[in-house]
């Protein structure tokens, strides 16, 4: 099977290439079937290596992928070619041919670029990192006027599936700026199934944070990892599972 990729529908300059993978078209066996790109999930290492080679063939010749050891934090690093994986949850690059990659299986991948096409970044925004400020740190690292940035949010667990405790809502509300309070609260809806729990909209929370920073051109894939079992891995749904990659590079 040939792997399928999701390409953003956004007004990025021609110098920018961005995509998200699905779970289809690789070598991994169940429960990682089949295009698992995560090397940390107890999948067969040789299968993951083959899958990563397939991914590289979808990129321009001589392109390389910078991977991270993601820890649900706010550390942002500059992408590096052939370097040990740093413990970080976002990276940026001004180097052509060097892709910033983020692995997810429910968390929100956010890709950013300047409208001039001279800098790109990728951020891993699970609820912990999102609340702690990973998007704020990523935008700051790009050293560009936020009004000159555009963002795309890849496949993520949708607001009809992501149930959280009241403490998660309280944490977001406590850290929200006054101008964000109402919009942040609107991203949490009481669960009809479990008393005292909420359905959270990760994409909506990211939009609130980005808009406050000045990044107003924000686009989304509209894909829910939890509900689309055929196309996406979902940690919340399956527990042991693979990882998709979202990546962005300058051509």
Biotite code that builds the C-alpha atoms (Angstrom):
import biotite.structure as struc

atoms = struc.array([
    struc.Atom([0.000, 0.000, 0.000], chain_id="A", res_id=1, res_name="UNK", atom_name="CA", element="C"),
    struc.Atom([1.245, 3.465, -0.876], chain_id="A", res_id=2, res_name="UNK", atom_name="CA", element="C"),
    struc.Atom([1.293, 5.865, 2.103], chain_id="A", res_id=3, res_name="UNK", atom_name="CA", element="C"),
    struc.Atom([-1.194, 8.711, 2.069], chain_id="A", res_id=4, res_name="UNK", atom_name="CA", element="C"),
    struc.Atom([-0.319, 12.206, 3.229], chain_id="A", res_id=5, res_name="UNK", atom_name="CA", element="C"),
    struc.Atom([-2.472, 15.119, 4.313], chain_id="A", res_id=6, res_name="UNK", atom_name="CA", element="C"),
    struc.Atom([-1.316, 18.421, 2.877], chain_id="A", res_id=7, res_name="UNK", atom_name="CA", element="C"),
    struc.Atom([-2.468, 21.686, 4.440], chain_id="A", res_id=8, res_name="UNK", atom_name="CA", element="C"),
    struc.Atom([-4.913, 23.916, 2.612], chain_id="A", res_id=9, res_name="UNK", atom_name="CA", element="C"),
    struc.Atom([-3.330, 27.216, 3.590], chain_id="A", res_id=10, res_name="UNK", atom_name="CA", element="C"),
    struc.Atom([-1.709, 30.177, 1.821], chain_id="A", res_id=11, res_name="UNK", atom_name="CA", element="C"),
    struc.Atom([1.883, 29.149, 2.523], chain_id="A", res_id=12, res_name="UNK", atom_name="CA", element="C"),
    struc.Atom([4.548, 30.462, 0.147], chain_id="A", res_id=13, res_name="UNK", atom_name="CA", element="C"),
    struc.Atom([5.921, 28.137, -2.522], chain_id="A", res_id=14, res_name="UNK", atom_name="CA", element="C"),
    struc.Atom([9.163, 27.795, -0.584], chain_id="A", res_id=15, res_name="UNK", atom_name="CA", element="C"),
    struc.Atom([7.361, 25.870, 2.190], chain_id="A", res_id=16, res_name="UNK", atom_name="CA", element="C"),
    struc.Atom([6.447, 22.172, 2.138], chain_id="A", res_id=17, res_name="UNK", atom_name="CA", element="C"),
    struc.Atom([4.243, 20.756, 4.889], chain_id="A", res_id=18, res_name="UNK", atom_name="CA", element="C"),
    struc.Atom([2.397, 17.484, 5.447], chain_id="A", res_id=19, res_name="UNK", atom_name="CA", element="C"),
    struc.Atom([0.967, 15.086, 7.988], chain_id="A", res_id=20, res_name="UNK", atom_name="CA", element="C"),
    struc.Atom([1.133, 11.324, 7.637], chain_id="A", res_id=21, res_name="UNK", atom_name="CA", element="C"),
    struc.Atom([-1.625, 8.808, 8.287], chain_id="A", res_id=22, res_name="UNK", atom_name="CA", element="C"),
    struc.Atom([-1.295, 5.256, 9.612], chain_id="A", res_id=23, res_name="UNK", atom_name="CA", element="C"),
    struc.Atom([-1.525, 3.795, 6.093], chain_id="A", res_id=24, res_name="UNK", atom_name="CA", element="C"),
    struc.Atom([1.180, 2.480, 3.799], chain_id="A", res_id=25, res_name="UNK", atom_name="CA", element="C"),
    struc.Atom([4.021, 1.197, 5.974], chain_id="A", res_id=26, res_name="UNK", atom_name="CA", element="C"),
    struc.Atom([5.695, -1.956, 7.278], chain_id="A", res_id=27, res_name="UNK", atom_name="CA", element="C"),
    struc.Atom([4.725, -2.041, 10.959], chain_id="A", res_id=28, res_name="UNK", atom_name="CA", element="C"),
    struc.Atom([2.615, -4.894, 12.315], chain_id="A", res_id=29, res_name="UNK", atom_name="CA", element="C"),
    struc.Atom([-0.378, -4.641, 14.649], chain_id="A", res_id=30, res_name="UNK", atom_name="CA", element="C"),
    struc.Atom([-0.970, -2.765, 16.895], chain_id="A", res_id=31, res_name="UNK", atom_name="CA", element="C"),
    struc.Atom([1.367, -0.330, 15.110], chain_id="A", res_id=32, res_name="UNK", atom_name="CA", element="C"),
    struc.Atom([-0.013, -1.036, 11.665], chain_id="A", res_id=33, res_name="UNK", atom_name="CA", element="C"),
    struc.Atom([1.225, 0.160, 9.456], chain_id="A", res_id=34, res_name="UNK", atom_name="CA", element="C"),
    struc.Atom([2.977, 3.490, 8.887], chain_id="A", res_id=35, res_name="UNK", atom_name="CA", element="C"),
    struc.Atom([4.250, 4.022, 12.413], chain_id="A", res_id=36, res_name="UNK", atom_name="CA", element="C"),
    struc.Atom([7.012, 6.619, 12.636], chain_id="A", res_id=37, res_name="UNK", atom_name="CA", element="C"),
    struc.Atom([7.551, 6.558, 16.400], chain_id="A", res_id=38, res_name="UNK", atom_name="CA", element="C"),
    struc.Atom([10.729, 4.812, 17.530], chain_id="A", res_id=39, res_name="UNK", atom_name="CA", element="C"),
    struc.Atom([9.721, 4.897, 21.219], chain_id="A", res_id=40, res_name="UNK", atom_name="CA", element="C"),
    struc.Atom([6.505, 2.833, 21.214], chain_id="A", res_id=41, res_name="UNK", atom_name="CA", element="C"),
    struc.Atom([7.992, -0.709, 21.294], chain_id="A", res_id=42, res_name="UNK", atom_name="CA", element="C"),
    struc.Atom([7.510, -1.283, 17.577], chain_id="A", res_id=43, res_name="UNK", atom_name="CA", element="C"),
    struc.Atom([10.094, -3.274, 15.636], chain_id="A", res_id=44, res_name="UNK", atom_name="CA", element="C"),
    struc.Atom([13.022, -0.893, 15.067], chain_id="A", res_id=45, res_name="UNK", atom_name="CA", element="C"),
    struc.Atom([13.693, -2.109, 11.521], chain_id="A", res_id=46, res_name="UNK", atom_name="CA", element="C"),
    struc.Atom([10.061, -1.531, 10.543], chain_id="A", res_id=47, res_name="UNK", atom_name="CA", element="C"),
    struc.Atom([10.188, 2.014, 11.911], chain_id="A", res_id=48, res_name="UNK", atom_name="CA", element="C"),
    struc.Atom([13.425, 2.645, 10.001], chain_id="A", res_id=49, res_name="UNK", atom_name="CA", element="C"),
    struc.Atom([11.800, 1.444, 6.780], chain_id="A", res_id=50, res_name="UNK", atom_name="CA", element="C"),
    struc.Atom([8.778, 3.677, 7.401], chain_id="A", res_id=51, res_name="UNK", atom_name="CA", element="C"),
    struc.Atom([11.026, 6.683, 7.953], chain_id="A", res_id=52, res_name="UNK", atom_name="CA", element="C"),
    struc.Atom([12.791, 5.946, 4.673], chain_id="A", res_id=53, res_name="UNK", atom_name="CA", element="C"),
    struc.Atom([9.411, 5.971, 2.928], chain_id="A", res_id=54, res_name="UNK", atom_name="CA", element="C"),
    struc.Atom([8.692, 9.349, 4.476], chain_id="A", res_id=55, res_name="UNK", atom_name="CA", element="C"),
    struc.Atom([12.025, 10.752, 3.319], chain_id="A", res_id=56, res_name="UNK", atom_name="CA", element="C"),
    struc.Atom([11.275, 9.651, -0.249], chain_id="A", res_id=57, res_name="UNK", atom_name="CA", element="C"),
    struc.Atom([8.225, 11.951, -0.173], chain_id="A", res_id=58, res_name="UNK", atom_name="CA", element="C"),
    struc.Atom([10.493, 14.926, 0.538], chain_id="A", res_id=59, res_name="UNK", atom_name="CA", element="C"),
    struc.Atom([12.776, 16.820, -1.840], chain_id="A", res_id=60, res_name="UNK", atom_name="CA", element="C"),
    struc.Atom([16.097, 15.096, -2.678], chain_id="A", res_id=61, res_name="UNK", atom_name="CA", element="C"),
    struc.Atom([18.755, 15.440, 0.038], chain_id="A", res_id=62, res_name="UNK", atom_name="CA", element="C"),
    struc.Atom([16.169, 16.581, 2.591], chain_id="A", res_id=63, res_name="UNK", atom_name="CA", element="C"),
    struc.Atom([16.616, 15.409, 6.185], chain_id="A", res_id=64, res_name="UNK", atom_name="CA", element="C"),
    struc.Atom([14.196, 15.132, 9.100], chain_id="A", res_id=65, res_name="UNK", atom_name="CA", element="C"),
    struc.Atom([14.953, 16.498, 12.560], chain_id="A", res_id=66, res_name="UNK", atom_name="CA", element="C"),
    struc.Atom([13.283, 14.338, 15.252], chain_id="A", res_id=67, res_name="UNK", atom_name="CA", element="C"),
    struc.Atom([12.685, 15.199, 18.907], chain_id="A", res_id=68, res_name="UNK", atom_name="CA", element="C"),
    struc.Atom([12.332, 13.288, 22.150], chain_id="A", res_id=69, res_name="UNK", atom_name="CA", element="C"),
    struc.Atom([8.991, 14.796, 23.138], chain_id="A", res_id=70, res_name="UNK", atom_name="CA", element="C"),
    struc.Atom([8.240, 15.291, 26.836], chain_id="A", res_id=71, res_name="UNK", atom_name="CA", element="C"),
    struc.Atom([5.020, 17.398, 26.915], chain_id="A", res_id=72, res_name="UNK", atom_name="CA", element="C"),
    struc.Atom([6.974, 20.519, 27.811], chain_id="A", res_id=73, res_name="UNK", atom_name="CA", element="C"),
    struc.Atom([7.710, 23.919, 26.315], chain_id="A", res_id=74, res_name="UNK", atom_name="CA", element="C"),
    struc.Atom([11.346, 23.635, 25.237], chain_id="A", res_id=75, res_name="UNK", atom_name="CA", element="C"),
    struc.Atom([11.992, 24.805, 21.663], chain_id="A", res_id=76, res_name="UNK", atom_name="CA", element="C"),
    struc.Atom([15.208, 24.007, 19.762], chain_id="A", res_id=77, res_name="UNK", atom_name="CA", element="C"),
    struc.Atom([16.671, 24.778, 16.384], chain_id="A", res_id=78, res_name="UNK", atom_name="CA", element="C"),
    struc.Atom([16.343, 21.811, 14.038], chain_id="A", res_id=79, res_name="UNK", atom_name="CA", element="C"),
    struc.Atom([19.620, 19.967, 13.463], chain_id="A", res_id=80, res_name="UNK", atom_name="CA", element="C"),
    struc.Atom([20.776, 17.561, 10.793], chain_id="A", res_id=81, res_name="UNK", atom_name="CA", element="C"),
    struc.Atom([22.141, 14.184, 12.040], chain_id="A", res_id=82, res_name="UNK", atom_name="CA", element="C"),
    struc.Atom([22.163, 15.263, 15.696], chain_id="A", res_id=83, res_name="UNK", atom_name="CA", element="C"),
    struc.Atom([21.113, 13.377, 18.875], chain_id="A", res_id=84, res_name="UNK", atom_name="CA", element="C"),
    struc.Atom([17.415, 13.897, 19.599], chain_id="A", res_id=85, res_name="UNK", atom_name="CA", element="C"),
    struc.Atom([16.983, 16.692, 22.143], chain_id="A", res_id=86, res_name="UNK", atom_name="CA", element="C"),
    struc.Atom([14.271, 16.558, 24.808], chain_id="A", res_id=87, res_name="UNK", atom_name="CA", element="C"),
    struc.Atom([11.957, 19.220, 23.405], chain_id="A", res_id=88, res_name="UNK", atom_name="CA", element="C"),
    struc.Atom([8.445, 19.688, 22.072], chain_id="A", res_id=89, res_name="UNK", atom_name="CA", element="C"),
    struc.Atom([8.973, 22.216, 19.300], chain_id="A", res_id=90, res_name="UNK", atom_name="CA", element="C"),
    struc.Atom([11.621, 23.170, 16.779], chain_id="A", res_id=91, res_name="UNK", atom_name="CA", element="C"),
    struc.Atom([12.275, 25.820, 14.158], chain_id="A", res_id=92, res_name="UNK", atom_name="CA", element="C"),
    struc.Atom([14.458, 26.070, 11.072], chain_id="A", res_id=93, res_name="UNK", atom_name="CA", element="C"),
    struc.Atom([15.756, 28.592, 8.552], chain_id="A", res_id=94, res_name="UNK", atom_name="CA", element="C"),
    struc.Atom([17.803, 25.898, 6.773], chain_id="A", res_id=95, res_name="UNK", atom_name="CA", element="C"),
    struc.Atom([16.436, 24.701, 3.409], chain_id="A", res_id=96, res_name="UNK", atom_name="CA", element="C"),
    struc.Atom([15.958, 20.950, 3.211], chain_id="A", res_id=97, res_name="UNK", atom_name="CA", element="C"),
    struc.Atom([15.786, 20.392, 6.973], chain_id="A", res_id=98, res_name="UNK", atom_name="CA", element="C"),
    struc.Atom([12.339, 19.327, 8.132], chain_id="A", res_id=99, res_name="UNK", atom_name="CA", element="C"),
    struc.Atom([10.963, 20.050, 11.589], chain_id="A", res_id=100, res_name="UNK", atom_name="CA", element="C"),
    struc.Atom([8.947, 16.969, 12.626], chain_id="A", res_id=101, res_name="UNK", atom_name="CA", element="C"),
    struc.Atom([6.458, 16.318, 15.429], chain_id="A", res_id=102, res_name="UNK", atom_name="CA", element="C"),
    struc.Atom([5.031, 12.911, 16.371], chain_id="A", res_id=103, res_name="UNK", atom_name="CA", element="C"),
    struc.Atom([1.441, 12.608, 17.599], chain_id="A", res_id=104, res_name="UNK", atom_name="CA", element="C"),
    struc.Atom([-1.359, 10.125, 18.220], chain_id="A", res_id=105, res_name="UNK", atom_name="CA", element="C"),
    struc.Atom([-4.071, 12.470, 19.604], chain_id="A", res_id=106, res_name="UNK", atom_name="CA", element="C"),
    struc.Atom([-2.051, 15.543, 20.635], chain_id="A", res_id=107, res_name="UNK", atom_name="CA", element="C"),
    struc.Atom([-2.210, 18.594, 18.400], chain_id="A", res_id=108, res_name="UNK", atom_name="CA", element="C"),
    struc.Atom([0.572, 19.171, 15.852], chain_id="A", res_id=109, res_name="UNK", atom_name="CA", element="C"),
    struc.Atom([0.928, 22.847, 14.932], chain_id="A", res_id=110, res_name="UNK", atom_name="CA", element="C"),
    struc.Atom([2.986, 23.875, 11.896], chain_id="A", res_id=111, res_name="UNK", atom_name="CA", element="C"),
    struc.Atom([3.964, 27.498, 11.361], chain_id="A", res_id=112, res_name="UNK", atom_name="CA", element="C"),
    struc.Atom([5.729, 29.487, 8.671], chain_id="A", res_id=113, res_name="UNK", atom_name="CA", element="C"),
    struc.Atom([6.360, 33.111, 7.798], chain_id="A", res_id=114, res_name="UNK", atom_name="CA", element="C"),
    struc.Atom([4.533, 34.573, 4.834], chain_id="A", res_id=115, res_name="UNK", atom_name="CA", element="C"),
    struc.Atom([7.980, 35.483, 3.452], chain_id="A", res_id=116, res_name="UNK", atom_name="CA", element="C"),
    struc.Atom([8.890, 31.795, 3.494], chain_id="A", res_id=117, res_name="UNK", atom_name="CA", element="C"),
    struc.Atom([12.153, 32.208, 5.386], chain_id="A", res_id=118, res_name="UNK", atom_name="CA", element="C"),
    struc.Atom([11.402, 30.383, 8.660], chain_id="A", res_id=119, res_name="UNK", atom_name="CA", element="C"),
    struc.Atom([9.301, 27.370, 9.679], chain_id="A", res_id=120, res_name="UNK", atom_name="CA", element="C"),
    struc.Atom([8.458, 25.660, 12.962], chain_id="A", res_id=121, res_name="UNK", atom_name="CA", element="C"),
    struc.Atom([6.568, 22.679, 14.351], chain_id="A", res_id=122, res_name="UNK", atom_name="CA", element="C"),
    struc.Atom([5.090, 22.305, 17.836], chain_id="A", res_id=123, res_name="UNK", atom_name="CA", element="C"),
    struc.Atom([3.727, 19.340, 19.784], chain_id="A", res_id=124, res_name="UNK", atom_name="CA", element="C"),
    struc.Atom([0.708, 20.696, 21.659], chain_id="A", res_id=125, res_name="UNK", atom_name="CA", element="C"),
    struc.Atom([-0.823, 18.183, 23.997], chain_id="A", res_id=126, res_name="UNK", atom_name="CA", element="C"),
    struc.Atom([-2.941, 19.775, 26.691], chain_id="A", res_id=127, res_name="UNK", atom_name="CA", element="C"),
    struc.Atom([-0.036, 20.011, 29.144], chain_id="A", res_id=128, res_name="UNK", atom_name="CA", element="C"),
    struc.Atom([2.334, 21.712, 26.721], chain_id="A", res_id=129, res_name="UNK", atom_name="CA", element="C"),
    struc.Atom([-0.420, 23.900, 25.321], chain_id="A", res_id=130, res_name="UNK", atom_name="CA", element="C"),
    struc.Atom([-1.386, 25.117, 28.769], chain_id="A", res_id=131, res_name="UNK", atom_name="CA", element="C"),
    struc.Atom([2.232, 25.645, 29.802], chain_id="A", res_id=132, res_name="UNK", atom_name="CA", element="C"),
    struc.Atom([2.981, 27.821, 26.755], chain_id="A", res_id=133, res_name="UNK", atom_name="CA", element="C"),
    struc.Atom([4.596, 25.702, 24.044], chain_id="A", res_id=134, res_name="UNK", atom_name="CA", element="C"),
    struc.Atom([2.964, 27.778, 21.294], chain_id="A", res_id=135, res_name="UNK", atom_name="CA", element="C"),
    struc.Atom([4.084, 31.040, 22.870], chain_id="A", res_id=136, res_name="UNK", atom_name="CA", element="C"),
    struc.Atom([7.641, 29.696, 23.105], chain_id="A", res_id=137, res_name="UNK", atom_name="CA", element="C"),
    struc.Atom([7.558, 28.461, 19.508], chain_id="A", res_id=138, res_name="UNK", atom_name="CA", element="C"),
    struc.Atom([6.363, 31.764, 18.077], chain_id="A", res_id=139, res_name="UNK", atom_name="CA", element="C"),
    struc.Atom([9.013, 33.629, 20.086], chain_id="A", res_id=140, res_name="UNK", atom_name="CA", element="C"),
    struc.Atom([11.740, 31.325, 18.738], chain_id="A", res_id=141, res_name="UNK", atom_name="CA", element="C"),
    struc.Atom([10.881, 32.199, 15.137], chain_id="A", res_id=142, res_name="UNK", atom_name="CA", element="C"),
    struc.Atom([12.012, 35.800, 15.687], chain_id="A", res_id=143, res_name="UNK", atom_name="CA", element="C"),
    struc.Atom([9.355, 37.111, 13.306], chain_id="A", res_id=144, res_name="UNK", atom_name="CA", element="C"),
    struc.Atom([6.439, 39.484, 13.786], chain_id="A", res_id=145, res_name="UNK", atom_name="CA", element="C"),
    struc.Atom([3.562, 37.122, 14.722], chain_id="A", res_id=146, res_name="UNK", atom_name="CA", element="C"),
    struc.Atom([1.292, 39.012, 12.339], chain_id="A", res_id=147, res_name="UNK", atom_name="CA", element="C"),
    struc.Atom([3.555, 37.746, 9.549], chain_id="A", res_id=148, res_name="UNK", atom_name="CA", element="C"),
    struc.Atom([3.064, 34.090, 10.516], chain_id="A", res_id=149, res_name="UNK", atom_name="CA", element="C"),
    struc.Atom([0.473, 31.542, 9.440], chain_id="A", res_id=150, res_name="UNK", atom_name="CA", element="C"),
    struc.Atom([-0.338, 28.312, 11.243], chain_id="A", res_id=151, res_name="UNK", atom_name="CA", element="C"),
    struc.Atom([-1.857, 24.945, 10.375], chain_id="A", res_id=152, res_name="UNK", atom_name="CA", element="C"),
    struc.Atom([-3.198, 22.448, 12.883], chain_id="A", res_id=153, res_name="UNK", atom_name="CA", element="C"),
    struc.Atom([-2.936, 18.799, 11.884], chain_id="A", res_id=154, res_name="UNK", atom_name="CA", element="C"),
    struc.Atom([-4.996, 15.747, 12.897], chain_id="A", res_id=155, res_name="UNK", atom_name="CA", element="C"),
    struc.Atom([-5.936, 15.844, 16.586], chain_id="A", res_id=156, res_name="UNK", atom_name="CA", element="C"),
    struc.Atom([-8.382, 14.191, 18.944], chain_id="A", res_id=157, res_name="UNK", atom_name="CA", element="C"),
    struc.Atom([-11.618, 16.077, 18.357], chain_id="A", res_id=158, res_name="UNK", atom_name="CA", element="C"),
    struc.Atom([-13.778, 17.966, 20.852], chain_id="A", res_id=159, res_name="UNK", atom_name="CA", element="C"),
    struc.Atom([-16.428, 15.236, 20.827], chain_id="A", res_id=160, res_name="UNK", atom_name="CA", element="C"),
    struc.Atom([-13.885, 12.665, 22.059], chain_id="A", res_id=161, res_name="UNK", atom_name="CA", element="C"),
    struc.Atom([-11.371, 14.370, 24.345], chain_id="A", res_id=162, res_name="UNK", atom_name="CA", element="C"),
    struc.Atom([-12.796, 14.058, 27.843], chain_id="A", res_id=163, res_name="UNK", atom_name="CA", element="C"),
    struc.Atom([-10.812, 15.619, 30.693], chain_id="A", res_id=164, res_name="UNK", atom_name="CA", element="C"),
    struc.Atom([-11.254, 16.280, 34.384], chain_id="A", res_id=165, res_name="UNK", atom_name="CA", element="C"),
    struc.Atom([-12.348, 19.580, 35.866], chain_id="A", res_id=166, res_name="UNK", atom_name="CA", element="C"),
    struc.Atom([-8.764, 20.176, 36.988], chain_id="A", res_id=167, res_name="UNK", atom_name="CA", element="C"),
    struc.Atom([-7.647, 20.504, 33.362], chain_id="A", res_id=168, res_name="UNK", atom_name="CA", element="C"),
    struc.Atom([-10.274, 23.169, 32.686], chain_id="A", res_id=169, res_name="UNK", atom_name="CA", element="C"),
    struc.Atom([-9.360, 24.943, 35.914], chain_id="A", res_id=170, res_name="UNK", atom_name="CA", element="C"),
    struc.Atom([-5.680, 24.968, 34.955], chain_id="A", res_id=171, res_name="UNK", atom_name="CA", element="C"),
    struc.Atom([-6.388, 26.578, 31.594], chain_id="A", res_id=172, res_name="UNK", atom_name="CA", element="C"),
    struc.Atom([-8.719, 29.163, 33.092], chain_id="A", res_id=173, res_name="UNK", atom_name="CA", element="C"),
    struc.Atom([-6.239, 30.038, 35.833], chain_id="A", res_id=174, res_name="UNK", atom_name="CA", element="C"),
    struc.Atom([-3.464, 30.690, 33.319], chain_id="A", res_id=175, res_name="UNK", atom_name="CA", element="C"),
    struc.Atom([-5.601, 32.510, 30.731], chain_id="A", res_id=176, res_name="UNK", atom_name="CA", element="C"),
    struc.Atom([-5.113, 36.220, 30.242], chain_id="A", res_id=177, res_name="UNK", atom_name="CA", element="C"),
    struc.Atom([-8.250, 38.287, 30.966], chain_id="A", res_id=178, res_name="UNK", atom_name="CA", element="C"),
    struc.Atom([-8.850, 38.741, 27.245], chain_id="A", res_id=179, res_name="UNK", atom_name="CA", element="C"),
    struc.Atom([-8.707, 34.959, 26.773], chain_id="A", res_id=180, res_name="UNK", atom_name="CA", element="C"),
    struc.Atom([-10.998, 33.935, 29.623], chain_id="A", res_id=181, res_name="UNK", atom_name="CA", element="C"),
    struc.Atom([-14.334, 33.712, 27.820], chain_id="A", res_id=182, res_name="UNK", atom_name="CA", element="C"),
    struc.Atom([-12.890, 32.061, 24.697], chain_id="A", res_id=183, res_name="UNK", atom_name="CA", element="C"),
    struc.Atom([-10.939, 29.583, 26.827], chain_id="A", res_id=184, res_name="UNK", atom_name="CA", element="C"),
    struc.Atom([-14.016, 28.646, 28.865], chain_id="A", res_id=185, res_name="UNK", atom_name="CA", element="C"),
    struc.Atom([-15.945, 28.097, 25.628], chain_id="A", res_id=186, res_name="UNK", atom_name="CA", element="C"),
    struc.Atom([-13.479, 25.340, 24.687], chain_id="A", res_id=187, res_name="UNK", atom_name="CA", element="C"),
    struc.Atom([-14.805, 23.154, 27.517], chain_id="A", res_id=188, res_name="UNK", atom_name="CA", element="C"),
    struc.Atom([-18.280, 21.582, 27.445], chain_id="A", res_id=189, res_name="UNK", atom_name="CA", element="C"),
    struc.Atom([-19.696, 19.483, 30.270], chain_id="A", res_id=190, res_name="UNK", atom_name="CA", element="C"),
    struc.Atom([-19.678, 15.781, 29.465], chain_id="A", res_id=191, res_name="UNK", atom_name="CA", element="C"),
    struc.Atom([-23.103, 14.223, 29.097], chain_id="A", res_id=192, res_name="UNK", atom_name="CA", element="C"),
    struc.Atom([-21.702, 10.846, 30.136], chain_id="A", res_id=193, res_name="UNK", atom_name="CA", element="C"),
    struc.Atom([-19.581, 11.530, 33.206], chain_id="A", res_id=194, res_name="UNK", atom_name="CA", element="C"),
    struc.Atom([-20.456, 13.904, 36.024], chain_id="A", res_id=195, res_name="UNK", atom_name="CA", element="C"),
    struc.Atom([-17.919, 16.667, 36.626], chain_id="A", res_id=196, res_name="UNK", atom_name="CA", element="C"),
    struc.Atom([-15.929, 15.986, 33.470], chain_id="A", res_id=197, res_name="UNK", atom_name="CA", element="C"),
    struc.Atom([-15.576, 18.068, 30.312], chain_id="A", res_id=198, res_name="UNK", atom_name="CA", element="C"),
    struc.Atom([-15.059, 17.643, 26.589], chain_id="A", res_id=199, res_name="UNK", atom_name="CA", element="C"),
    struc.Atom([-12.079, 19.793, 25.585], chain_id="A", res_id=200, res_name="UNK", atom_name="CA", element="C"),
    struc.Atom([-11.362, 21.381, 22.230], chain_id="A", res_id=201, res_name="UNK", atom_name="CA", element="C"),
    struc.Atom([-7.572, 21.329, 21.798], chain_id="A", res_id=202, res_name="UNK", atom_name="CA", element="C"),
    struc.Atom([-7.759, 23.047, 18.444], chain_id="A", res_id=203, res_name="UNK", atom_name="CA", element="C"),
    struc.Atom([-9.945, 25.783, 19.864], chain_id="A", res_id=204, res_name="UNK", atom_name="CA", element="C"),
    struc.Atom([-7.585, 26.323, 22.785], chain_id="A", res_id=205, res_name="UNK", atom_name="CA", element="C"),
    struc.Atom([-4.664, 26.601, 20.370], chain_id="A", res_id=206, res_name="UNK", atom_name="CA", element="C"),
    struc.Atom([-6.518, 29.178, 18.283], chain_id="A", res_id=207, res_name="UNK", atom_name="CA", element="C"),
    struc.Atom([-7.132, 31.266, 21.400], chain_id="A", res_id=208, res_name="UNK", atom_name="CA", element="C"),
    struc.Atom([-3.444, 31.202, 22.298], chain_id="A", res_id=209, res_name="UNK", atom_name="CA", element="C"),
    struc.Atom([-2.288, 31.962, 18.751], chain_id="A", res_id=210, res_name="UNK", atom_name="CA", element="C"),
    struc.Atom([-4.783, 34.779, 18.285], chain_id="A", res_id=211, res_name="UNK", atom_name="CA", element="C"),
    struc.Atom([-3.619, 36.403, 21.515], chain_id="A", res_id=212, res_name="UNK", atom_name="CA", element="C"),
    struc.Atom([-0.038, 36.257, 20.218], chain_id="A", res_id=213, res_name="UNK", atom_name="CA", element="C"),
    struc.Atom([-1.075, 37.974, 16.988], chain_id="A", res_id=214, res_name="UNK", atom_name="CA", element="C"),
    struc.Atom([-1.157, 34.890, 14.755], chain_id="A", res_id=215, res_name="UNK", atom_name="CA", element="C"),
    struc.Atom([-4.605, 35.354, 13.258], chain_id="A", res_id=216, res_name="UNK", atom_name="CA", element="C"),
    struc.Atom([-4.268, 33.252, 10.105], chain_id="A", res_id=217, res_name="UNK", atom_name="CA", element="C"),
    struc.Atom([-4.829, 29.780, 11.520], chain_id="A", res_id=218, res_name="UNK", atom_name="CA", element="C"),
    struc.Atom([-6.010, 26.820, 9.454], chain_id="A", res_id=219, res_name="UNK", atom_name="CA", element="C"),
    struc.Atom([-6.963, 23.272, 10.421], chain_id="A", res_id=220, res_name="UNK", atom_name="CA", element="C"),
    struc.Atom([-7.140, 19.790, 8.933], chain_id="A", res_id=221, res_name="UNK", atom_name="CA", element="C"),
    struc.Atom([-10.563, 19.048, 10.428], chain_id="A", res_id=222, res_name="UNK", atom_name="CA", element="C"),
    struc.Atom([-9.402, 15.478, 11.127], chain_id="A", res_id=223, res_name="UNK", atom_name="CA", element="C"),
    struc.Atom([-10.181, 13.664, 14.396], chain_id="A", res_id=224, res_name="UNK", atom_name="CA", element="C"),
    struc.Atom([-7.661, 10.968, 15.290], chain_id="A", res_id=225, res_name="UNK", atom_name="CA", element="C"),
    struc.Atom([-9.990, 9.239, 17.763], chain_id="A", res_id=226, res_name="UNK", atom_name="CA", element="C"),
    struc.Atom([-13.009, 8.816, 15.490], chain_id="A", res_id=227, res_name="UNK", atom_name="CA", element="C"),
    struc.Atom([-11.156, 7.881, 12.290], chain_id="A", res_id=228, res_name="UNK", atom_name="CA", element="C"),
    struc.Atom([-9.669, 4.506, 13.190], chain_id="A", res_id=229, res_name="UNK", atom_name="CA", element="C"),
    struc.Atom([-8.930, 3.610, 9.571], chain_id="A", res_id=230, res_name="UNK", atom_name="CA", element="C"),
    struc.Atom([-6.600, 6.569, 8.982], chain_id="A", res_id=231, res_name="UNK", atom_name="CA", element="C"),
    struc.Atom([-5.147, 7.572, 12.336], chain_id="A", res_id=232, res_name="UNK", atom_name="CA", element="C"),
    struc.Atom([-3.436, 6.235, 15.413], chain_id="A", res_id=233, res_name="UNK", atom_name="CA", element="C"),
    struc.Atom([-5.101, 7.279, 18.682], chain_id="A", res_id=234, res_name="UNK", atom_name="CA", element="C"),
    struc.Atom([-3.526, 6.741, 22.079], chain_id="A", res_id=235, res_name="UNK", atom_name="CA", element="C"),
    struc.Atom([-6.755, 7.614, 23.886], chain_id="A", res_id=236, res_name="UNK", atom_name="CA", element="C"),
    struc.Atom([-8.671, 5.036, 21.829], chain_id="A", res_id=237, res_name="UNK", atom_name="CA", element="C"),
    struc.Atom([-6.161, 2.181, 21.611], chain_id="A", res_id=238, res_name="UNK", atom_name="CA", element="C"),
    struc.Atom([-3.484, 2.614, 24.286], chain_id="A", res_id=239, res_name="UNK", atom_name="CA", element="C"),
    struc.Atom([-0.549, 0.841, 22.639], chain_id="A", res_id=240, res_name="UNK", atom_name="CA", element="C"),
    struc.Atom([-0.341, 2.286, 19.147], chain_id="A", res_id=241, res_name="UNK", atom_name="CA", element="C"),
    struc.Atom([1.882, 4.014, 16.592], chain_id="A", res_id=242, res_name="UNK", atom_name="CA", element="C"),
    struc.Atom([2.562, 7.667, 15.855], chain_id="A", res_id=243, res_name="UNK", atom_name="CA", element="C"),
    struc.Atom([1.926, 9.938, 12.881], chain_id="A", res_id=244, res_name="UNK", atom_name="CA", element="C"),
    struc.Atom([4.331, 12.678, 11.875], chain_id="A", res_id=245, res_name="UNK", atom_name="CA", element="C"),
    struc.Atom([3.587, 16.279, 10.944], chain_id="A", res_id=246, res_name="UNK", atom_name="CA", element="C"),
    struc.Atom([6.485, 18.105, 9.380], chain_id="A", res_id=247, res_name="UNK", atom_name="CA", element="C"),
    struc.Atom([7.427, 21.324, 7.640], chain_id="A", res_id=248, res_name="UNK", atom_name="CA", element="C"),
    struc.Atom([10.513, 22.453, 5.751], chain_id="A", res_id=249, res_name="UNK", atom_name="CA", element="C"),
    struc.Atom([11.877, 25.094, 3.444], chain_id="A", res_id=250, res_name="UNK", atom_name="CA", element="C"),
    struc.Atom([12.432, 23.730, -0.041], chain_id="A", res_id=251, res_name="UNK", atom_name="CA", element="C"),
])
